Amino acid sequence: MTDGTPFRTALLGLLAAAVVAVVALLGFAPPQPRGAEAEGFSAERAFVHVERVAQRPHPIGTDDNARVRQYIADTATRFGAVVDTETDDVLLARSGVQRLATVHNVVAKVAGTDPRPPRAITLVSHHDSVPTGPGAADDGAAVAAMLETLRTTAANPPRNDVVFLFTDGEELGLLGARAYTERHSVAGPVLNFEARGSGGPVWMFQTGADNADHIEAFAGASSRPIANSLAAAVYTLLPNSTDFTVFTEAGARGLNSAFINEVHDYHSPNDTPETLDRGSLQHHGETMVGLVDDLGDDDLGDDDLGDDDLGGGPGGRAVYFDLFARVLVHYPDALVVPLALVTVGLLVWLLVRARPARLVTTTLAALGTVAGAAALGAAVWFAVALVRPGLEFLPLSEPYNRGWFLGGFTALALAVLVLGVRVLRRRSLTDLLSATTTLTAVLLLAVVFTLPGGSFLFQWPLLAALPALWWVGRERESDTVGVALAIPPVLVAAALFPTVSLSLYTALGTALAAAAMAATLLGALHLIPLLGQFPAPGRAAGALAAVAVLLIATGTALTGFTPTQPRPDSLIYLREPAGATWLSPDPATDPWTVKALGDNPERVDLSDTYPLLGDPVLRAPAPAHDLPAPAAQVLTDATTDRREVSVRVSPAPQSWRTQLTVTSAVTECAVDGTKVDATVPLELYGKRDGATLTCSAPTGATLDLHLADQWIGLPDGPAATAGPRPPDSILVPSGTRPHDCALVTATARF
């Protein structure tokens, strides 16, 4: 054995780990779309539906919304389903406002071949879009994939019924799903499909309770079963929601899947059929067809039902993760604690046997590299944001050229790691192995008892590292065998962590790169024993730091706004009885909005009067254009012990949303028979023909109303005043900030 042999072995291990990581990342992609001639699911056939659905934005209550749901109903009927359109009024209170909407869910059922009382698989997507985009990806891709899946299912029905539910009003608070669960008891698995971007692989990120049987079905449902139980565990802690949230709250079990790449297209005018990744569409459909094939012939009897007859089910929970996006590994979560305790017990025995000289200090140094990298990442992004304040205009402050930053922050994380190894250069292989395994064991135990779904990230690399620790405890030298045995945990981590880190970058955005950097280094901890064999780790750290600076500097220099990478902005025209003003929720004026707002607009908070505005907005005077306003007319007015007033509220024909605020001391009101809280502003959707407000007030009390119509986009007069939007700007995506619109108000006293 020569002095250079451990180094060469470590170098080979690093190269092997790099290959594994690259293969994992390359595999994290959707399958190739299949043509119209293909058997089974075809993205080309489904894309025809995308083009029909996503011709124009089709938010709830609009003519285009009616067009889309009619197309869905007609197509599903033509394919052989029994179709019903269910219309309901739904009231939702959230964020200091009430929403009352008329929703229209399209329910298409393919009857199963089993003559027993029906148990159904329910596939869910939403057919409404936001006002700012045609919705090709969100959620037109899922709608189209469900229609194509319906066609294949109707041609060869399974044992169980299959319900294809196309909900309305998802974008405004999951309203259609709420209406459906009020009407129906959902007996059987619910499979929801979504999008937060225009491409990328379909990622199953949430499950219901007792998910083991559904995870087993998902594992074989498509050519790329991409999922991990860490994502599902973390998602439950976040304030996000989809239609699936409503079903799980009702007690249903199932799976929730989405593709999330290309976030700049999300809810934007660029969410068009042209920008949709057809591979993502294929992945949606493959997954749907595979799940229907598997679950469609399962015995969905009483054992599949939980509380209130809503799909509780046996089988327990599973821990799961995909390898290279091709194989889904899954096992009962009942094994998590025993596995962890046995593994940590073996580690303690091996540590006692190995007797590392500086275990505590070396472990703390390894932990310091993770914390240091996260802190450095946050500081670097803060500096980038100072240099490029225009990033505030973008969703999640996500730069268009994110690849430069992703590469730069990854190189920066590795530079910090190698610098840590430089500090530990005099530590033995025993010390380095003992420290990395100890830190991994601490992380494993912390995760096991907080987020057990994420335990796989630490369980399997730690188990793979134990033979190396056993060897160095047997042979005190840092020999080639010990280094070779330190390679397997690196390979395991390289298979697991890169896609998790990439998913964090994508889901959280580059602005939160510190979290992804921490995840990167947690996976890279097992590199420390190999890097410790390098004669000059300081030089490698310097080289990696230089690469990081170059990549981040390049990304920063290239960050700007062009016709292909436009700046999202917004103008709102507020027409009140007393006059008109321009408003903008943008962080600052830009070359388009400054023409309306001028150089010195004031920043004001109008959210008490107009909750839809949310945060403070820029405000400046505007010319008064004559626009039709909402109106209110008394229908009945009678007084016995109390005054009972009935008023017809009539929005203007151009209105999409009407806000109704009772400004007098009246507490008992209803709209179209639905009781509402008169002290909280009420938004009406799908009430274009008007709504009837009835209130009960003390004798002699007045009824004071404030009405505000919201029009989608700027009307012709204000639009002409503002001028055309330049090529390097684009309508702000809905959900990021309030979008272009007119607010036309009126008051009434009765």
C-alpha positions in Angstrom: 0.0 0.0 0.0 1.4 3.4 -1.0 0.5 6.9 0.4 -1.3 7.7 -2.9 -3.6 4.7 -2.9 -6.3 6.1 -0.5 -6.3 9.4 -2.4 -6.9 7.6 -5.7 -9.6 5.4 -4.1 -11.3 8.5 -2.8 -11.0 10.2 -6.2 -12.7 7.3 -7.8 -15.4 7.4 -5.2 -16.1 11.0 -5.8 -16.2 10.4 -9.6 -18.7 7.6 -9.0 -20.8 9.8 -6.8 -20.8 12.5 -9.4 -22.0 10.0 -12.0 -24.8 8.8 -9.7 -25.9 12.3 -8.9 -26.0 13.3 -12.6 -28.0 10.2 -13.5 -30.5 11.0 -10.7 -30.9 14.6 -11.9 -31.2 13.6 -15.6 -33.9 11.1 -14.6 -35.9 13.8 -12.9 -37.8 14.6 -16.1 -41.1 13.7 -17.7 -41.4 10.9 -20.2 -41.5 11.5 -24.0 -45.0 12.4 -25.3 -46.7 9.7 -27.3 -48.3 10.2 -30.7 -51.9 9.8 -31.7 -51.2 6.3 -33.0 -50.1 5.0 -29.6 -52.1 2.6 -27.5 -53.1 3.7 -24.1 -52.6 7.4 -23.2 -51.4 9.7 -25.9 -50.3 13.3 -25.2 -51.0 14.2 -28.8 -54.6 13.2 -28.5 -54.9 14.9 -25.1 -53.3 18.1 -26.5 -56.4 18.7 -28.7 -58.4 19.1 -25.5 -55.8 21.6 -24.1 -56.1 23.7 -27.2 -59.9 23.8 -26.8 -59.9 24.5 -23.1 -57.1 27.1 -23.1 -58.2 29.4 -25.9 -58.7 32.2 -23.4 -58.8 32.8 -19.6 -61.9 31.2 -18.2 -62.3 32.1 -14.5 -65.5 31.3 -12.6 -68.6 33.1 -13.6 -67.5 34.1 -17.1 -68.8 33.2 -20.6 -65.5 31.3 -21.3 -65.9 29.3 -18.1 -69.3 28.2 -19.4 -67.7 27.4 -22.8 -65.1 25.2 -21.2 -67.4 23.2 -19.0 -69.8 22.7 -21.9 -66.9 21.3 -23.9 -65.9 19.0 -21.1 -69.5 17.7 -20.7 -70.0 17.2 -24.4 -66.6 15.4 -24.8 -67.2 13.1 -21.8 -70.7 12.3 -23.1 -69.3 11.5 -26.5 -66.7 9.1 -24.9 -69.5 7.2 -23.1 -69.7 8.7 -19.6 -72.9 9.6 -17.8 -72.5 13.4 -17.2 -74.1 15.8 -14.8 -73.4 19.4 -14.2 -74.0 20.3 -10.5 -74.7 23.9 -9.6 -74.3 25.1 -6.0 -73.8 28.3 -4.1 -70.8 28.2 -1.8 -69.9 30.6 1.0 -66.3 30.8 2.2 -64.9 33.1 4.8 -61.1 33.7 4.6 -58.6 36.5 5.0 -61.1 39.1 6.3 -63.5 38.6 3.5 -66.5 36.4 2.6 -66.9 34.8 -0.9 -70.2 33.7 -2.2 -70.0 32.0 -5.5 -72.2 30.0 -7.9 -70.1 27.0 -9.0 -70.7 24.5 -11.7 -69.0 21.2 -11.3 -68.9 18.7 -14.2 -69.3 15.1 -12.9 -68.7 12.3 -15.5 -69.0 8.7 -14.4 -67.9 5.5 -16.1 -69.8 2.7 -14.5 -67.8 -0.3 -13.4 -68.6 -3.9 -14.2 -69.1 -5.0 -10.6 -72.8 -5.3 -9.8 -72.3 -4.7 -6.1 -73.1 -1.3 -4.5 -70.7 1.1 -6.1 -67.4 2.1 -4.8 -65.7 4.7 -7.0 -62.2 6.0 -7.8 -62.5 9.8 -8.1 -60.1 11.7 -10.4 -60.1 15.4 -9.8 -59.0 18.5 -11.8 -60.4 22.0 -11.9 -61.8 23.5 -15.1 -61.6 27.2 -14.0 -58.5 29.3 -14.7 -57.3 32.6 -13.2 -58.3 35.8 -15.0 -54.7 36.5 -16.0 -53.9 33.3 -18.1 -55.6 30.8 -20.4 -54.8 27.9 -18.0 -53.2 25.5 -20.4 -51.1 23.9 -17.6 -53.2 25.0 -14.6 -55.3 23.1 -14.8 -56.0 22.5 -18.5 -53.3 19.8 -18.8 -55.0 17.8 -16.0 -58.5 18.4 -17.6 -57.2 17.2 -20.9 -55.4 14.2 -19.4 -58.6 13.2 -17.6 -60.7 13.4 -20.7 -58.2 11.2 -22.6 -58.1 8.8 -19.5 -61.9 8.8 -19.6 -61.8 7.7 -23.2 -59.5 4.7 -22.5 -61.5 3.8 -19.3 -64.9 3.9 -21.0 -63.5 1.6 -23.8 -62.5 -1.0 -21.2 -64.3 -0.4 -17.8 -62.7 -1.7 -14.6 -64.7 -3.4 -11.8 -65.2 -0.2 -9.9 -67.0 3.0 -11.0 -64.6 5.8 -12.0 -65.8 9.4 -11.4 -64.1 12.1 -13.3 -64.7 15.3 -11.4 -64.0 18.7 -13.0 -64.4 21.3 -10.3 -65.2 25.0 -10.6 -63.8 27.8 -8.5 -60.6 26.1 -7.3 -58.7 29.3 -7.8 -60.9 31.2 -5.4 -60.7 28.9 -2.5 -61.4 25.3 -3.6 -65.1 26.2 -3.9 -66.2 23.4 -6.3 -64.5 20.8 -4.2 -66.3 22.2 -1.1 -69.7 22.0 -3.0 -69.0 18.4 -4.1 -68.1 17.1 -0.6 -71.3 18.8 0.7 -73.3 16.8 -1.8 -71.5 13.5 -1.9 -70.0 10.9 0.4 -66.7 10.0 -1.3 -66.2 6.2 -1.0 -62.9 5.3 -2.4 -59.6 6.9 -3.4 -59.4 10.5 -4.6 -56.7 11.3 -7.2 -56.1 15.0 -7.7 -53.9 16.5 -10.4 -52.5 20.1 -10.5 -49.8 22.3 -12.0 -47.7 25.2 -10.6 -45.8 25.9 -13.8 -45.8 24.8 -17.4 -43.5 21.8 -17.3 -41.4 19.3 -15.5 -42.1 15.8 -14.2 -45.3 15.0 -12.4 -44.4 14.8 -8.7 -46.8 13.1 -6.2 -46.3 15.4 -3.2 -49.2 14.6 -0.9 -51.2 11.6 0.3 -54.2 11.0 2.5 -54.1 8.9 5.7 -53.2 5.2 5.6 -51.5 5.5 2.3 -49.6 2.2 1.9 -52.0 0.7 -0.6 -52.2 3.8 -2.7 -48.4 4.1 -2.7 -48.1 0.6 -3.9 -50.5 1.4 -6.7 -48.6 4.6 -7.6 -45.3 2.7 -7.7 -46.5 0.8 -10.8 -48.7 3.5 -12.3 -46.3 5.1 -14.7 -42.8 4.8 -16.2 -41.6 7.5 -13.8 -43.1 7.2 -10.3 -41.6 10.3 -8.8 -42.5 10.9 -5.1 -41.0 10.9 -1.6 -42.6 10.9 1.8 -40.5 13.9 3.0 -42.3 16.1 0.5 -45.6 14.9 1.8 -44.6 15.4 5.4 -43.3 19.0 4.7 -46.4 19.9 2.6 -48.7 19.3 5.6 -46.8 22.0 7.5 -47.2 24.6 4.7 -50.2 26.9 4.2 -50.7 25.7 0.6 -53.9 24.0 -0.5 -55.5 22.3 -3.5 -58.9 20.6 -4.1 -57.3 17.5 -2.5 -57.2 19.5 0.8 -61.0 19.6 0.9 -61.3 15.9 0.3 -58.7 15.0 3.0 -60.5 17.3 5.5 -63.7 15.3 4.7 -61.8 12.1 5.5 -61.0 10.8 2.0 -57.8 9.0 1.2 -55.8 9.4 -2.0 -52.9 11.0 -3.8 -52.1 14.6 -5.0 -49.8 15.2 -7.9 -48.5 18.1 -9.9 -45.7 19.4 -12.1 -44.0 22.6 -10.9 -41.3 23.7 -13.3 -41.3 26.9 -15.3 -43.0 28.9 -12.5 -42.9 32.2 -14.5 -45.7 30.7 -16.7 -47.9 29.9 -13.7 -51.1 32.0 -13.7 -49.6 34.2 -16.4 -50.6 35.1 -19.9 -47.9 32.7 -21.0 -49.8 29.7 -19.6 -50.7 28.8 -23.1 -50.8 25.5 -25.1 -47.6 26.6 -26.8 -45.6 26.8 -23.6 -47.0 23.6 -22.1 -44.5 20.7 -21.9 -46.2 17.8 -23.7 -44.0 15.4 -21.7 -45.7 16.7 -18.5 -49.0 16.1 -20.2 -48.0 12.6 -21.0 -46.8 12.0 -17.4 -50.1 13.3 -16.1 -52.0 10.8 -18.3 -49.7 7.8 -17.8 -50.2 8.2 -14.0 -53.9 8.5 -14.3 -54.3 5.5 -16.6 -52.0 3.4 -14.5 -53.8 4.2 -11.2 -57.2 3.5 -12.8 -55.9 0.2 -14.1 -54.6 -0.8 -10.7 -57.2 0.6 -8.3 -60.1 0.0 -10.7 -60.0 -3.7 -10.1 -59.2 -3.5 -6.4 -61.8 -4.5 -3.8 -63.1 -1.1 -2.6 -65.3 -2.6 0.0 -66.1 -1.5 3.5 -62.5 -1.8 4.6 -61.6 1.0 2.3 -63.9 3.4 4.1 -63.1 5.5 7.1 -64.9 7.9 9.3 -68.3 9.0 8.0 -67.9 6.6 5.1 -65.2 8.7 3.5 -62.3 6.4 2.6 -60.2 5.8 5.8 -58.9 2.4 5.0 -56.4 -0.1 6.3 -52.8 -0.7 5.3 -51.1 1.9 7.5 -48.7 4.6 6.3 -45.7 4.1 4.1 -42.3 5.7 3.8 -41.3 6.0 0.2 -38.8 7.5 -2.2 -37.9 7.1 -5.9 -34.6 6.0 -7.2 -33.6 7.7 -10.5 -37.3 8.5 -11.1 -37.7 4.9 -12.2 -38.3 2.8 -9.1 -40.4 3.7 -6.1 -39.0 2.2 -2.9 -41.7 1.9 -0.1 -42.0 0.2 3.2 -44.3 0.5 6.3 -43.6 3.5 8.5 -43.9 1.0 11.4 -40.4 0.0 10.5 -39.0 3.6 10.8 -38.4 3.6 14.6 -37.0 0.0 14.9 -34.7 0.6 11.9 -33.4 3.8 13.3 -32.9 2.5 16.8 -31.1 -0.7 15.6 -28.9 1.4 13.3 -28.0 4.0 15.9 -27.4 1.2 18.4 -24.9 -0.4 16.0 -23.3 3.0 15.5 -22.8 3.5 19.3 -21.2 0.0 19.6 -18.9 0.8 16.6 -18.0 4.2 18.1 -17.1 2.6 21.4 -15.0 0.1 19.5 -13.3 2.7 17.2 -12.6 5.2 20.1 -12.3 8.3 17.9 -10.0 10.8 19.4 -11.9 14.1 18.6 -15.5 13.1 18.0 -17.2 16.1 19.5 -15.1 18.8 17.9 -15.1 17.1 14.5 -18.9 16.6 14.6 -19.5 20.2 15.5 -17.2 21.3 12.7 -19.2 19.2 10.2 -22.4 20.7 11.5 -20.9 24.2 11.2 -20.3 23.7 7.5 -24.1 23.1 7.0 -25.1 26.2 9.1 -22.3 28.3 7.5 -23.4 27.4 4.0 -27.0 28.3 4.8 -26.0 31.6 6.3 -23.7 32.4 3.4 -26.4 31.5 0.9 -28.9 33.9 2.5 -26.3 36.7 2.6 -25.3 36.2 -1.0 -29.0 36.3 -2.2 -29.5 39.4 -0.1 -26.6 41.0 -2.0 -28.0 39.9 -5.3 -31.4 41.4 -4.4 -29.7 44.7 -3.5 -28.0 44.8 -6.9 -31.0 43.7 -8.8 -34.1 45.2 -7.0 -36.2 44.4 -10.1 -36.3 40.8 -8.9 -39.1 41.9 -6.5 -41.4 42.1 -9.5 -41.1 38.4 -10.2 -43.1 35.6 -8.6 -41.0 34.2 -5.6 -38.4 36.8 -6.7 -37.3 33.9 -9.0 -34.9 35.0 -11.8 -35.6 33.9 -15.3 -32.0 32.6 -15.6 -32.2 30.5 -12.5 -29.7 27.9 -13.8 -26.8 30.2 -13.2 -27.8 30.8 -9.6 -28.7 27.1 -9.0 -25.2 26.1 -10.2 -23.6 28.9 -8.3 -25.2 28.2 -4.9 -24.5 24.5 -5.3 -20.8 25.3 -5.9 -20.8 27.7 -3.0 -22.2 25.0 -0.7 -19.6 22.5 -1.8 -16.9 25.2 -1.4 -18.0 25.6 2.3 -17.9 21.8 2.7 -14.4 21.5 1.3 -13.2 24.5 3.4 -14.5 22.6 6.4 -12.4 19.6 5.4 -9.4 22.0 5.1 -10.0 22.9 8.8 -10.2 19.2 9.6 -7.2 18.2 7.5 -5.3 16.7 10.5 -8.2 14.5 11.6 -7.9 10.7 11.0 -10.2 8.7 8.8 -11.6 7.3 12.0 -12.4 10.8 13.3 -14.0 11.8 10.0 -16.1 8.7 9.7 -17.2 8.9 13.3 -18.2 12.5 13.0 -20.2 12.2 9.8 -22.0 9.1 11.1 -22.7 10.7 14.5 -24.2 13.8 12.9 -26.2 11.7 10.5 -27.5 9.6 13.5 -28.5 12.8 15.3 -30.4 14.1 12.3 -32.0 10.6 11.8 -33.4 10.6 15.3 -34.6 14.2 15.1 -36.4 13.4 11.8 -37.8 10.0 13.0 -39.7 11.7 15.8 -40.7 14.9 13.9 -41.0 14.1 10.2 -40.8 10.3 9.9 -41.5 10.5 6.2 -38.1 12.1 5.7 -36.2 9.4 7.7 -35.1 7.6 4.5 -32.7 10.5 3.7 -30.5 9.7 6.8 -31.4 6.0 7.5 -29.9 4.4 4.4 -26.7 6.5 4.0 -26.0 5.9 7.8 -26.6 2.1 7.4 -24.3 2.1 4.4 -21.6 3.9 6.4 -21.4 1.4 9.3 -19.1 -1.2 7.5 -16.5 1.6 7.0 -16.6 2.5 10.7 -16.4 -1.2 11.6 -13.2 -1.5 9.5 -11.4 1.5 10.8 -12.2 0.3 14.3 -10.5 -2.9 13.4 -7.6 -1.4 11.5 -6.3 1.8 13.1 -4.6 2.9 9.9 -6.3 5.0 7.2 -5.9 2.4 4.6 -7.4 1.9 1.1 -10.0 -0.6 2.4 -11.4 1.9 4.9 -11.6 4.6 2.2 -13.2 2.2 -0.2 -15.8 1.3 2.4 -16.5 5.0 2.9 -17.8 5.2 -0.7 -21.1 3.3 -0.4 -22.8 5.9 1.8 -21.7 8.6 -0.6 -23.3 6.7 -3.5 -26.5 6.2 -1.5 -26.6 9.9 -0.7 -25.9 10.8 -4.3 -28.9 8.8 -5.4 -31.2 10.4 -2.8 -30.3 14.0 -2.1 -29.8 15.8 -5.5 -33.4 15.6 -6.6 -34.5 16.6 -3.1 -32.3 19.7 -3.3 -33.4 20.4 -6.8 -37.0 20.1 -5.7 -36.4 22.6 -2.9 -34.8 25.1 -5.3 -37.9 24.7 -7.5 -40.6 24.7 -4.9 -39.2 27.4 -2.6 -37.5 29.6 -5.3 -33.9 30.8 -5.5 -34.7 33.5 -2.9 -34.7 30.7 -0.3 -31.6 29.0 -1.7 -30.2 28.8 1.8 -32.6 25.9 2.5 -31.6 24.1 -0.6 -27.9 24.7 0.2 -28.4 23.1 3.6 -30.1 20.1 2.1 -27.2 19.8 -0.4 -24.7 19.7 2.4 -26.7 17.3 4.5 -26.4 14.9 1.6 -22.8 15.8 1.1 -21.7 15.1 4.7 -20.5 11.6 3.7 -18.1 13.2 1.3 -16.0 14.4 4.2 -14.0 11.2 4.8 -13.2 11.0 1.1 -12.3 14.7 0.8 -10.0 14.2 3.8 -7.7 12.1 1.7 -7.0 15.0 -0.7 -3.6 16.6 -0.2 -4.7 20.2 -0.7 -8.5 20.7 0.0 -7.9 24.4 0.4 -7.2 24.8 -3.3 -10.3 22.8 -4.2 -12.4 25.1 -1.9 -10.9 28.2 -3.5 -11.6 26.8 -7.0 -15.2 26.0 -6.1 -15.7 29.4 -4.5 -14.3 31.0 -7.7 -16.8 29.0 -9.8 -19.6 30.0 -7.5 -18.7 33.7 -7.7 -18.5 33.4 -11.5 -21.8 31.7 -11.9 -23.7 33.9 -9.5 -22.1 37.1 -10.9 -23.0 36.0 -14.4 -26.6 35.3 -13.4 -26.8 38.7 -11.7 -25.4 40.4 -14.7 -27.9 38.7 -17.0 -30.8 39.4 -14.8 -33.0 42.0 -16.5 -36.2 42.4 -18.4 -36.6 41.7 -22.1 -39.5 40.7 -24.4 -38.6 37.0 -23.7 -38.1 37.7 -20.0 -40.7 40.4 -19.2 -41.3 42.3 -16.0 -44.7 41.5 -14.5 -46.6 44.7 -13.6 -50.1 45.9 -12.8 -52.3 49.0 -13.0 -55.7 49.3 -11.4 -58.2 52.0 -12.3 -60.3 53.0 -9.2 -63.5 54.9 -10.1 -65.3 56.2 -7.0 -68.2 58.6 -6.9 -65.8 61.4 -5.8 -63.3 60.8 -8.6 -60.7 58.4 -10.0 -57.2 57.3 -9.1 -54.6 55.0 -10.4 -53.4 52.2 -8.2 -50.5 49.7 -8.5 -49.5 46.9 -6.1 -46.0 46.7 -7.7 -43.0 47.3 -5.5 -42.1 50.4 -7.5 -43.1 52.2 -10.8 -41.6 50.9 -14.0 -41.4 52.4 -17.5 -45.1 51.6 -18.2 -46.8 52.3 -14.9 -44.9 55.6 -14.4 -46.8 57.1 -17.3 -50.0 56.8 -15.2 -48.6 57.1 -11.7 -46.0 59.8 -12.3 -42.6 60.0 -10.5 -43.9 60.4 -6.9 -47.0 58.2 -6.2 -48.0 57.8 -2.6 -48.0 54.4 -0.9 -51.4 53.8 0.9 -53.2 50.9 2.5 -56.7 50.5 1.1 -57.3 46.9 2.2 -59.9 47.8 4.8 -62.1 49.2 2.0 -60.9 46.9 -0.8 -59.7 43.6 0.7 -58.7 42.3 -2.7 -55.8 44.8 -2.7 -54.1 43.2 0.2 -50.8 45.0 0.8 -50.3 48.8 0.4 -50.5 50.1 -3.1 -49.1 53.0 -5.1 -51.7 55.7 -5.7 -51.9 58.8 -8.0 -54.7 60.9 -9.5 -56.4 59.6 -12.7 -58.7 61.2 -15.2 -62.3 60.4 -14.6 -63.9 58.1 -17.2 -67.6 57.4 -17.3 -68.0 53.7 -16.4 -71.2 51.9 -15.5 -71.4 51.3 -11.8 -73.1 48.6 -9.7 -76.6 49.5 -8.4 -79.0 48.5 -5.6 -82.8 48.8 -5.6 -85.2 48.1 -2.8 -87.6 45.2 -3.5 -89.4 45.1 -0.2 -89.3 47.1 3.0 -91.5 46.2 6.0 -91.4 46.9 9.7 -93.0 45.0 12.5 -90.8 44.4 15.5 -87.8 45.0 13.3 -87.2 46.4 9.9 -86.9 43.8 7.1 -85.4 45.1 3.9 -84.8 43.2 0.6 -82.5 44.8 -1.9 -81.6 43.7 -5.4 -77.9 44.2 -6.1 -77.1 44.5 -9.8 -73.5 44.5 -11.0 -72.6 46.1 -14.3 -72.4 43.8 -17.3 -68.6 44.0 -17.4 -68.2 43.0 -13.8 -66.5 39.8 -12.8 -66.5 40.2 -9.0 -68.8 42.4 -7.0 -67.9 43.4 -3.4 -70.7 44.2 -1.1 -70.1 45.9 2.2 -72.8 46.7 4.7 -71.5 49.9 6.4 -74.3 50.4 8.9 -75.0 48.7 12.2 -76.8 45.7 10.7 -75.8 42.2 11.7 -78.4 39.8 10.2 -78.3 39.5 6.5 -78.6 36.8 3.8 -77.8 36.8 0.0 -80.0 34.6 -2.2 -81.0 32.8 1.0 -77.4 32.1 2.3 -76.8 33.7 5.6 -73.7 36.0 5.6 -71.9 38.0 8.3 -73.0 41.6 7.7 -69.9 42.9 9.5 -67.5 41.4 6.9 -67.1 42.4 3.3 -68.7 40.0 0.8 -67.5 39.1 -2.7 -70.0 37.8 -5.2 -69.0 35.6 -8.1 -71.1 34.1 -10.8 -73.9 36.5 -9.9 -73.9 38.5 -13.2 -77.7 38.7 -13.2 -77.7 40.1 -9.7 -78.3 38.9 -6.2 -80.9 39.6 -3.5 -79.7 40.9 -0.2 -82.1 40.6 2.7 -81.3 42.3 6.1 -83.0 42.6 9.5 -82.3 45.8 11.4 -83.7 47.6 14.4 -86.8 49.7 13.7 -85.7 53.0 12.2 -82.2 51.9 11.3 -80.8 52.7 7.9 -79.2 50.2 5.5 -76.0 51.6 4.1 -74.2 49.7 1.3 -70.9 50.1 -0.4 -70.6 48.3 -3.8 -67.5 47.7 -5.9 -67.4 46.0 -9.2 -64.1 44.5 -10.4 -63.6 44.3 -14.2 -61.0 42.0 -15.6 -58.4 44.2 -17.3 -58.5 47.9 -17.9 -61.5 49.3 -19.7 -60.9 51.0 -23.1 -60.8 54.6 -21.7 -58.3 54.0 -18.9 -56.3 51.6 -21.1 -56.0 54.3 -23.8 -54.8 56.8 -21.1 -52.2 54.3 -19.8 -51.0 53.4 -23.2 -49.9 50.0 -24.5 -47.8 47.8 -22.3 -44.2 47.7 -23.7 -42.8 44.4 -25.0 -40.5 43.9 -22.0 -43.4 43.8 -19.5 -46.3 41.5 -19.0 -49.5 41.3 -16.9 -48.7 40.2 -13.4 -49.7 36.6 -12.7 -52.8 36.3 -10.5 -52.0 35.4 -6.9 -48.7 37.2 -7.0 -50.2 40.7 -6.7 -53.6 42.2 -7.8 -53.7 42.3 -11.6 -54.9 44.9 -14.1 -58.5 45.7 -13.4 -61.0 48.5 -12.9 -62.8 49.0 -9.6 -66.0 50.9 -10.1 -67.8 51.8 -6.9 -71.2 53.1 -5.7 -72.9 53.7 -2.4 -76.6 53.4 -1.5 -78.6 54.2 1.6 -82.1 52.8 2.3 
